[in-house]
Amino acid sequence: MEGETVIAGVDTHKDVHVLCLLDGLGRKIWSGSFRADPEGYDRLAEAIGDPGSCAVVG
């Protein structure tokens, strides 16, 4: 994914959050779910990557 536009979408819920990463053309690169707890938030942040690695996060 290095060098390409990445868009991260997060669907939040009470117990689980779902992350989907898209390329600049809207094609799915990766998706996964994370528990809505401190460990899950850390894993979600790791999956998104460094600040600035995504063009948009929402």
Backbone as CSV, one residue per row, in Angstrom:
resi,resn,N_x,N_y,N_z,CA_x,CA_y,CA_z,C_x,C_y,C_z
1,MET,0.815,-1.197,0.000,0.000,0.000,0.000,0.856,1.257,0.000
2,GLU,2.144,1.118,0.149,3.010,2.286,0.206,2.957,3.061,-1.097
3,GLY,2.771,4.385,-0.982,2.770,5.241,-2.150,1.428,5.398,-2.825
4,GLU,0.432,4.626,-2.446,-0.873,4.773,-3.077,-1.850,5.422,-2.105
5,THR,-2.902,6.005,-2.645,-3.938,6.614,-1.821,-4.717,5.520,-1.110
6,VAL,-4.884,5.683,0.198,-5.655,4.734,0.995,-6.736,5.505,1.737
7,ILE,-7.950,4.955,1.708,-9.096,5.527,2.404,-9.541,4.504,3.436
8,ALA,-9.690,4.933,4.688,-10.099,4.039,5.767,-11.503,4.406,6.215
9,GLY,-12.379,3.424,6.246,-13.729,3.615,6.753,-13.938,2.741,7.971
10,VAL,-14.493,3.315,9.032,-14.733,2.568,10.263,-16.225,2.591,10.558
11,ASP,-16.805,1.410,10.713,-18.212,1.255,11.070,-18.239,0.891,12.549
12,THR,-18.708,1.805,13.382,-18.658,1.597,14.829,-19.961,0.996,15.356
13,HIS,-19.796,0.120,16.319,-20.918,-0.537,16.993,-20.596,-0.633,18.478
14,LYS,-21.535,-1.091,19.259,-21.343,-1.181,20.705,-20.209,-2.138,21.073
15,ASP,-20.163,-3.310,20.462,-19.205,-4.341,20.856,-18.065,-4.552,19.872
16,VAL,-18.273,-4.203,18.605,-17.280,-4.472,17.557,-17.249,-3.298,16.584
17,HIS,-16.055,-2.959,16.125,-15.883,-1.960,15.071,-15.310,-2.669,13.847
18,VAL,-15.734,-2.257,12.661,-15.268,-2.866,11.419,-14.509,-1.810,10.622
19,LEU,-13.322,-2.183,10.158,-12.471,-1.301,9.366,-12.393,-1.839,7.949
20,CYS,-12.517,-0.946,6.980,-12.328,-1.301,5.574,-11.358,-0.293,4.964
21,LEU,-10.315,-0.799,4.309,-9.353,0.054,3.620,-9.595,-0.052,2.125
22,LEU,-9.703,1.095,1.463,-9.950,1.165,0.025,-8.784,1.859,-0.659
23,ASP,-8.558,1.512,-1.933,-7.561,2.251,-2.705,-8.208,3.500,-3.288
24,GLY,-7.448,4.278,-4.016,-7.939,5.534,-4.570,-9.067,5.383,-5.569
25,LEU,-9.276,4.154,-6.075,-10.370,3.895,-7.017,-11.582,3.274,-6.328
26,GLY,-11.525,3.150,-4.986,-12.644,2.597,-4.238,-12.654,1.089,-4.147
27,ARG,-11.562,0.439,-4.536,-11.478,-1.026,-4.455,-10.996,-1.430,-3.068
28,LYS,-11.619,-2.476,-2.526,-11.260,-2.933,-1.187,-9.854,-3.516,-1.186
29,ILE,-9.031,-3.022,-0.269,-7.684,-3.540,-0.063,-7.699,-4.552,1.078
30,TRP,-8.419,-4.213,2.145,-8.417,-5.036,3.352,-9.617,-4.669,4.210
31,SER,-10.118,-5.636,4.986,-11.143,-5.334,5.982,-10.977,-6.281,7.161
32,GLY,-11.443,-5.840,8.304,-11.372,-6.661,9.504,-12.197,-6.045,10.607
33,SER,-12.437,-6.834,11.649,-13.224,-6.335,12.774,-12.380,-6.360,14.045
34,PHE,-12.742,-5.477,14.964,-11.994,-5.288,16.196,-12.970,-5.094,17.343
35,ARG,-12.666,-5.703,18.486,-13.509,-5.505,19.666,-13.501,-4.034,20.064
36,ALA,-14.610,-3.583,20.607,-14.729,-2.196,21.071,-14.245,-2.121,22.517
37,ASP,-12.942,-2.343,22.687,-12.298,-2.239,23.992,-10.885,-1.690,23.767
38,PRO,-10.160,-1.361,24.822,-8.836,-0.755,24.624,-7.902,-1.569,23.727
39,GLU,-7.864,-2.880,23.883,-7.008,-3.711,23.032,-7.464,-3.649,21.575
40,GLY,-8.769,-3.683,21.364,-9.309,-3.596,20.012,-9.001,-2.261,19.355
41,TYR,-9.076,-1.170,20.136,-8.743,0.152,19.589,-7.281,0.208,19.165
42,ASP,-6.404,-0.393,19.976,-4.980,-0.435,19.610,-4.771,-1.212,18.318
43,ARG,-5.432,-2.345,18.179,-5.303,-3.165,16.966,-5.848,-2.423,15.747
44,LEU,-6.964,-1.706,15.925,-7.540,-0.940,14.822,-6.572,0.157,14.380
45,ALA,-5.988,0.865,15.343,-5.022,1.921,15.011,-3.808,1.341,14.291
46,GLU,-3.334,0.173,14.718,-2.207,-0.483,14.049,-2.571,-0.850,12.615
47,ALA,-3.806,-1.307,12.407,-4.239,-1.701,11.060,-4.297,-0.495,10.126
48,ILE,-4.703,0.659,10.648,-4.744,1.872,9.825,-3.330,2.321,9.488
49,GLY,-2.418,2.216,10.442,-1.025,2.581,10.193,-0.680,3.958,10.718
50,ASP,0.451,4.462,10.247,0.958,5.757,10.686,0.004,6.879,10.289
51,PRO,-0.077,7.915,11.142,-0.859,9.088,10.739,-0.333,9.607,9.401
52,GLY,-1.208,9.917,8.531,-0.795,10.387,7.211,-0.710,9.288,6.177
53,SER,-0.833,8.014,6.613,-0.785,6.930,5.634,-2.114,6.805,4.887
54,CYS,-3.174,7.366,5.460,-4.487,7.354,4.817,-4.846,8.768,4.382
55,ALA,-5.379,8.877,3.180,-5.818,10.177,2.679,-7.051,10.655,3.438
56,VAL,-7.924,9.709,3.805,-9.172,10.026,4.492,-9.457,8.912,5.483
57,VAL,-9.926,9.281,6.671,-10.403,8.306,7.656,-11.769,8.781,8.099
58,GLY,-12.744,7.894,8.066,-14.084,8.292,8.479,-14.900,7.132,8.929
